[in-house]
Amino acid sequence: MTPLSKNQIIDLLWSGSHNPESALKFTVHRLRQALKDIPIFEDAPLVITTKHGYDLNPEFDYDIDFEEVDVLWKSVQYPSDNEKDKKKVLLSLISKINKPFLSSSHSLLWTSPIREYYTNIYNQCMMKLLKLMESQRKYQEMIQYAQRGIAFDQLNEDFHYYHILGLIYDRQIRQAIEAYEKTRNLFLQELKMDVSSRTKELFKLLLSKDEVNFVKMSDLIMNLNENSPNDGAFFCEYEVFKRMYQNQMRAQVRSKELACLVILEIRSQNQDLDMSKAMEKLQRAINQALRRSDVYSRINTLQFVLLLPCKTKDNGYTIVERIQRIFYKSISKDQVRLYSYMNVVENVDDLDD
């Protein structure tokens, strides 16, 4: 620990004051009075006066994180072949810098540079850790660390990038789609700007990784069936839709009403088109066209599924046509084509209450 001279403290805190020495003495006096309320400082003061300024009492033991951070950070700068040790040091660093330094302080003149310094260390350590996890193909850990980074700084796009990338590599395609859309919405709302082209490239990767990019109607009905051997092939949001489908089947036994199951799918020959935006426009069209009794869910990157209780199949076609009209008002048919597949859902005899 290095003592601070009176002039150093004055320059940091009261450089614009007319009587800085009085302000310094008064503040130290109030600090000492407040510390006396803590039992350990009743007999021995924490802050002592030195020849030229103030220091912390050497009689006490101190665990000062920023000193350890500086030591660890220097060790990270040197190349290391031992990835296990490197990971350990990086985890220790991000654990010690677990939140932005003095984020609620009003003394921005001196806290901002310090906060930026340690935030920069945190970000660099987290990026080294994420890249290390990617190289080792430890995608679940990569996802966890990226989420930790987002909690530290939700507007750091790199953390979001590796979070989505980890979900894609871990084959959590539905979660990756949701994370991608949430990230874009966050940046548009908070920063009034879209994510970078690098992050947008992840959507193209999603298209290539999406194993259920084109679902056939027969396969979809089999998946929705409660006793299907393919149970669990879709992700959690879809499971909510699946449960509502099963409830609709039970209701049909009593009401004798029909329900139409519809797949809406978009395709484009334009390789440069942002398909995620096209899906956003389709979702808005569905929201406008559907009734309160209708249910829909997103299956994957290019498809939605709709459950439409209706009296006849023609009613289902009418709803689909309404969606198409609304959708094509927002995007040209030359850019994107919207396809629909419909099936009247039959009663399922083996669904018991």
LINUR-V895431 format. One record per helix or strand of 3 or more residues. SS is the DSSP state (H for helix, E for strand). FROM is the first residue (numbers start at 1). TO is the last residue. If there is no record, write none. Layout:
ss	from	to
SS	FROM	TO
SS	FROM	TO
This chain:
ss	from	to
H	6	13
H	20	35
H	39	41
E	47	49
E	53	56
H	65	76
H	83	96
H	108	135
H	139	152
H	157	169
H	173	190
H	197	209
H	217	224
H	236	255
E	258	267
H	275	289
E	295	298
E	303	310
H	313	330
E	337	344
